[in-house]
Amino acid sequence: MGVVIVKITVVGAGAMGSLVAARLTSSMNSQAANTNPEWNLDDVLLYGRASEHLETIRKHGLELTERDGQINNVKLHVSADPADVQGSDVVIVLTKAWATGEACAPLAPYLERQTIVLTLQNGLGNAN
């Protein structure tokens, strides 16, 4: 199998979306040391609505406290611009269920037919 380059976008900059984006980014950074990967995680984007929270993550990164108490700061690529989602191979939606439509509608023009979209919301109201 040849090297596959992957761009993953995480939609929703709340607790779970931020955590998933940080873990994927950490994985991407650690795999950079692997000289013979079968796949290459090229970019992780945390997409959310424009907010002070998103701007703080952009400026300072996300601080993760591990189970052993170790604190890691992960610098994330963040955006509130739907056009930045273009080229994503995988989109992981981590919003409240009732907010799915509002969060994803602006992204539709920038997604390809083959883009994989995984929804992982909690709560009711995702049928729309």
Residue pairs with C-beta under 8 A, 6 or more apart in sequence:
1 38
3 37
3 38
3 39
3 40
4 38
4 39
4 40
5 39
5 40
5 42
6 39
6 40
6 41
6 42
6 89
6 90
7 42
7 43
7 44
7 45
7 87
7 88
7 89
7 90
8 24
8 41
8 43
8 44
8 45
8 88
8 89
8 90
8 91
8 92
9 44
9 45
9 46
9 47
9 85
9 88
9 90
9 91
9 92
10 17
10 20
10 21
10 24
10 44
10 45
10 46
10 47
10 91
10 92
10 94
11 17
11 47
11 48
11 91
11 92
11 93
11 94
11 95
11 103
11 104
11 107
12 47
12 48
12 93
12 94
12 95
12 99
12 103
13 21
13 46
13 47
13 48
13 49
13 51
13 53
13 54
13 57
13 78
14 48
14 94
14 95
16 94
16 120
17 46
17 48
17 92
17 94
17 95
18 46
18 57
18 62
18 76
19 64
20 92
20 94
21 44
21 45
21 46
21 62
21 76
22 62
22 64
22 74
22 76
24 41
24 44
25 44
25 74
25 75
25 76
25 77
26 72
26 74
27 41
28 41
28 42
28 43
28 44
31 37
31 40
31 41
43 77
44 76
44 77
45 77
45 78
45 79
45 84
45 85
45 88
46 54
46 57
46 76
46 77
46 78
46 79
47 78
47 79
47 80
47 82
47 84
47 85
47 107
48 54
48 78
48 80
49 80
49 103
50 80
51 80
54 78
54 80
57 76
57 78
58 76
58 78
60 73
61 73
61 74
61 75
61 76
62 73
62 74
62 76
63 71
63 72
63 73
64 71
64 72
64 73
64 74
65 71
66 72
79 85
82 106
82 107
82 109
82 110
83 110
85 91
85 107
85 110
85 111
86 110
86 111
88 110
88 111
88 115
89 115
89 116
90 115
90 116
90 117
90 118
91 107
91 111
91 115
91 116
91 117
91 118
92 118
92 120
93 100
93 103
93 104
93 117
93 118
93 119
93 120
93 121
94 120
94 121
95 103
95 121
96 121
96 122
96 123
97 121
97 122
97 123
97 124
97 125
97 126
98 123
98 124
98 125
98 126
99 121
100 119
100 121
100 125
100 126
100 128
101 128
104 117
111 117
119 126
